[in-house]
Amino acid sequence: MNELLLIILAYLIGSIPTAVWVSKHFFKIDIRDYGSGNAGATNTFRVLGSKWGTLVMSIDVLKGVIATSLYILLPHYMADEWSRTNFMVGLGLSAVLGHIFPLWAGFRGGKGVATLLGMAVAIQPLVALCCVGVFLLVLYLTRFVSLSSILAGVSFMVFILFIFNEKETLYRIFAVLVALMVILTHQKNITRILKGTESKIPFFKNRDRRKNRK
C-alpha cells in the first residue's frame, strides 16, 4: 500500500506542467498553442528561447530525480539493491507518465525526455552523465534539441546494454523502451529534420557566424 501511494505521488510530481505554467505566468500564453504543441523543454526552447528552455528542462529533470528518489521514504529498500532498483524504475516511469499526461494540465504534456534523464540521474548517475555528454555534443554540433534528445535516448540504451552491461533485467528492458519511446515521440521532429524545417535553438550562433565567414 505504501508503494502504491508513492507511485501515485511520483505521478503527481511528474504532472507538474513546468512549460505550461512558465508560459502562462511570464508570457500570458499556453506553450501548447505554439510551435510543436508540446508542453516540454524542446518546444520551450523553440518558442520562448534558450533562457526559459533551460529553466523548464532543469525543473523537468529535477521532477524525475525527486520522484525516483521517493524510495527513501521506505527504509527497507535501502538494504535490498535489486528491489530498490526495480521500485525506482517504477517510480520514475510513473513520473514520466505524469509528464506526458499531466493531471494539472488536461493530460496534454511533453515527451518526457528531461524527466527520463532525471530518473537516470537518480538510478545510475554515471550513465546519466554520459547521456548528458551526448546531448550537449550533438546540441553543439547541430543546435537541434530534438536530435540531441533522440541520440541521448538511444545512447542510454547503448550505455546500459553494452558499455556498462547492467545486469538487472528490468533496467535493461527499460533502456530499450526508452530508446523506442524517444524515437516514436519524436517522429514529427525527425520528419522536419529530414525536410530541413526543424527549428534550431539560438545557442552557439557566434560559432555559426565564424563558420560562414570562412
N, C-alpha and C positions, 0 to 999 in steps of 0.2 A: 504493500500500500504506500509506504514511504517513497519507494522508487517511482510509482505512478505519479505521485504528487510532484516529484522533482522533474519528471518528464514533461508534465503539463507546465510547470514553471519555466523550463527551458524553452518550450514553445512560445510562451508569453514574452520571454526576453527576446527571442528571435523575431517576434512580431512587431517589435518597436520599429516603426517605419521611418528611419532616420531621414532618408531623402525627401519623403513627403513632408515631414514636419519642418525640415530646414527650408524647403522651397516655399511652403505656405507662410512660415513665420517671417522669413527675411525678404522674400520676393513676392509674396501675395499671389503665388501661382501654385498649381499642382504639377509637379515634375512629370507626372504620368500623362499630361496633356501635350508634352513636347518631346522632341527627339524620337527615341525608340519606343517611348511609352512605358518604360520600365522604371520602377522605383528603386534603383540601385546606384552604386558608385559610378559605373561606366556612363550611364545616362546623365548623372550629375556633372561629371567632368565635361560631357559634351554640351550640356545646356547652361550650366552655371559657372563653369570654369574650374581651373585646377585647384584653387584655394578651397572651394566648397566641396569639390570632388574628393580631395584628400581628407577633409573633415568627415564626410559621410563614410568613406572607406574605412577610416580609423575606427569610428564608432561601430560600424558593422563587424569589423574584425573583433573588437572588444566584446560584442554580443556573443560571438562564438566562443571566445575564451571563457567568459563568465559562465555561460550556460553549460559548457562541457565540464567545467570545474565544480559543478554543484555536487559531485560525488563526495566531496569533503564533508558534507553535512551528514553523511552516513559513515561513521568511523570504521565499520567492519570492512569497507572496501580498501582501506589503507594497507591492509596486510595481505591482500589477495590480488596480485597483479593481473591475472587472467580475467577475473570477474570485473576488476576496476576498468580495464581497457574496454571490455565489452559494454559496460554501463556507460562509459564516457562516449563511445561511438553512438549509443542510443540517445544520450543527452544532446550530443552535437547534431545528430540528424534531426532531432525534434526542433532545435533552434533554426536549422536551415529550412525546415518545413515552414516554420513561423515566418522566416524572412520572405520566402516565396509566396506564402499565403497568409499575410499578416491579419490577425484578428482586428487590430486597431486601424486598419486602412482598407476595409472592404474586401479583404483577401486578394488584393492586387499588389504584389510586391515586386522584388527584384529577382535576380537569377541565383543568388545565394553564394557566389564565389568568395566574397570577402568573409562571410560568416563561416564558410568551409575552411578558409585559411585560419580563422580564429580557433576553430575546432582542432586543426592540425597543430597549431601552436601549443594548445593545452595538452594534447596527447603525445606528440613527438616533435619537440621544438627544433631539433636539428633538421628534420625533413622539411618543416615549415620554412626554416631559414633558407634552405636550398631552393625551395619553390619561389620564395620572395626574390632570390637572386635571379632566377629565370625570368620572373615577371619584370624586374627592373631592367634587365639586359634587353629583353625584347621591346620594352617600352622606350628605352633609349634609342634603339636602332630603328624603330618603326613609328613611334608615337601613337600606336593603336592600343588603347586599353583593352579592347575586346580580344585582340590577338594575343596580347600579353596574358590575359586571363585564361584563354584556351590552352596555351602552351604550358602555363604554370599548372593547370589542372591535369594535363596529360603527363607532365613531368612528375607530379605527385605519385601517379601510378607507377611510373618507371622507378622512382626512388624507393618506393615501398616494396615492389615485387623483385627488383633486380639488384639495385645498388646496396640498400640496407637489408634486403632479404628478410623482411618482417615475417616472423613465424606464426603470428596469430591469424587464423583462417578468416575470422570475421573482418579483421582490419584489411586483409588482402582483398577480400570481396568488396569491401567498402571503397578501396582505392580504385578498383576497376569501375565501380559505379560512378565515382566522382568524375573520372575521365569521360565516361559516356554522357553523364548528365551535363557537364560543361560544354561538350560538343553539341549536344541536342538543343540546349537552351540558347546557343549562340548561332543557330542556323541562319538567321537573318543577317547577323553580323558577318558571317562567313561569305554569304552571297554578296553583301555590299563590298567586302574587301576584294573579292574576285572581280567585281564590276568597277572597282576604283572609286566608289562613292562613300566609303566609310569615313567618318569624321576623325580627325586627329586632334589630340589634346595640345594645348599651347606650350607644353614643356619643350625645352631644347630647341626653340626657334632660332636662337643665335647660331647653334651648330649648323642648322639647315641653311642659314644665310651664308655662312662661311663656305659651305659646300657649293652653293650656287655661284659664288664669286670665282671659283676655281675653273 
